[in-house]
Amino acid sequence: MTGFLGEYEATLDAKGRFLLPAGFKKQLAESAGEQFVLNRGFEKCLSLYPMNEWQPIFERISKLNDFDPKVREFRRYFLNGATICELDSAGRLLIPKNLMTYASLEKNIVLAAATNKIEIWDQGKYQEFFENFSPGAFSDLAQQVMGGGDNNISI
């Protein structure tokens, strides 16, 4: 399978570790191994990339023009806090304190599929996100993102 599907709830222990859900483990490509990169997401969440998904992104960022101030700003923001993490013998991943603070993670979290990565959200913020998003707003967004041009597909 290419990418991830699903949404799982998990709990952080006192050290900031969580058990990677079996549903996601089953979807990992064999080439992914047990190493991941944990990074700040675009919203106040974290992005968990299997190493095989992170490497092409990092290579692309590495090739950007360092003389462009926007590139340097993007690179600093995107790579700031990116951390290599590995599953421990119990199948847990450790979230560094600075990333827990960024995403306001406390105890209950949601792991949500986001194509080639997994987003990690504070459970309350994740629920709030969907409670504040109406079906009409979702329909409008779908039209803007998926309708017309090369993106015109039927869902």
C-alpha positions in Angstrom: 0.0 0.0 0.0 1.2 3.5 -0.8 0.4 6.0 2.0 -1.7 5.7 5.1 -5.4 5.4 5.8 -7.1 5.6 9.2 -7.4 7.5 12.4 -6.4 6.1 15.8 -6.4 7.4 19.4 -3.4 6.9 21.6 -2.2 7.9 25.0 1.1 9.6 25.9 2.9 8.2 28.9 4.8 10.4 31.4 7.9 10.4 29.2 6.0 11.5 26.1 6.0 8.0 24.4 3.0 6.5 22.5 2.4 3.1 21.0 2.3 3.2 17.2 -1.1 1.7 16.4 -1.0 -1.8 14.7 -3.2 -0.4 12.0 -0.5 2.0 10.9 2.3 -0.6 11.4 0.6 -2.9 8.9 0.5 -0.1 6.4 4.2 0.7 6.6 6.1 -0.2 3.5 8.8 -2.9 4.1 11.4 -0.3 2.9 10.3 2.1 5.7 12.1 0.2 8.5 11.6 1.4 12.0 13.0 4.9 11.7 10.9 8.0 11.3 11.2 11.7 11.2 9.0 13.7 13.5 8.4 17.3 12.5 6.2 20.3 13.1 3.0 20.2 11.0 1.6 23.1 9.1 -1.2 23.5 11.7 -0.5 23.0 15.4 0.1 19.3 15.0 3.1 17.1 14.3 3.9 15.2 11.1 5.4 11.7 11.4 7.2 10.5 8.2 8.5 7.0 7.7 12.2 7.5 6.7 11.6 6.3 3.2 9.0 9.1 2.7 11.2 11.8 4.4 14.3 11.2 2.4 12.9 12.5 -1.0 11.5 15.6 0.8 14.8 16.3 2.5 16.7 15.9 -0.8 14.4 18.3 -2.6 14.7 20.9 0.2 18.5 20.4 0.1 18.6 21.3 -3.6 16.7 24.6 -3.2 18.5 27.9 -4.0 20.2 29.0 -0.7 20.6 32.5 -2.2 16.8 33.0 -2.1 15.7 34.5 1.3 12.3 32.7 1.0 14.0 29.4 0.7 16.1 30.0 3.8 13.1 31.1 5.7 11.1 28.0 4.6 14.0 25.7 5.3 14.5 27.1 8.8 10.8 26.8 9.6 10.2 23.4 8.0 13.4 21.7 9.4 13.3 23.4 12.8 12.6 20.6 15.3 12.7 17.8 12.8 13.9 14.8 14.8 14.8 11.2 13.8 13.0 8.7 16.1 12.9 5.0 16.2 10.4 2.5 17.5 11.6 1.0 20.8 11.4 -2.7 21.7 7.8 -2.1 22.8 6.8 -0.4 19.6 6.7 3.1 21.1 7.9 6.4 19.7 9.2 9.2 21.9 8.0 12.8 21.2 10.6 15.4 22.2 9.4 18.0 24.7 9.8 20.9 22.3 7.5 19.2 19.7 5.0 18.3 22.4 4.9 21.9 23.4 4.5 23.1 19.8 1.5 20.8 19.2 0.1 21.3 22.8 0.1 17.5 23.3 -0.7 16.4 26.8 -2.1 12.9 27.3 -4.7 11.9 24.7 -3.7 12.2 21.1 -5.1 11.3 17.7 -3.0 9.8 14.9 -4.5 10.6 11.6 -3.5 9.4 8.1 -2.3 12.2 5.8 -1.2 10.4 2.6 2.5 9.7 3.0 2.7 10.8 6.7 0.8 10.5 9.9 -0.4 13.7 11.7 -0.3 13.7 15.5 -2.9 15.9 17.2 -4.0 16.8 20.7 -7.3 15.0 20.9 -9.3 18.1 21.9 -7.8 20.2 19.2 -8.5 17.5 16.6 -12.2 17.3 17.6 -12.5 21.0 17.7 -11.1 21.2 14.2 -13.9 19.0 12.8 -16.6 20.5 15.0 -15.9 23.9 13.5 -15.9 22.7 9.9 -19.4 22.5 8.4 -20.3 20.1 5.6 -20.9 23.1 3.3 -17.5 24.5 4.0 -16.0 21.0 3.3 -17.9 20.8 0.0 -16.6 24.2 -1.0 -13.0 23.2 -0.1 -13.4 20.0 -2.1 -14.5 21.9 -5.1 -11.6 24.4 -4.8 -9.0 21.7 -4.3 -10.2 18.7 -6.3 -12.6 20.2 -9.0 -11.6 21.7 -12.3 -8.3 21.5 -14.2 -6.0 18.6 -13.8 -7.5 17.9 -10.4 -11.0 17.1 -11.7 -11.8 13.7 -10.3 -15.0 12.1 -9.0 -15.2 11.2 -5.3 
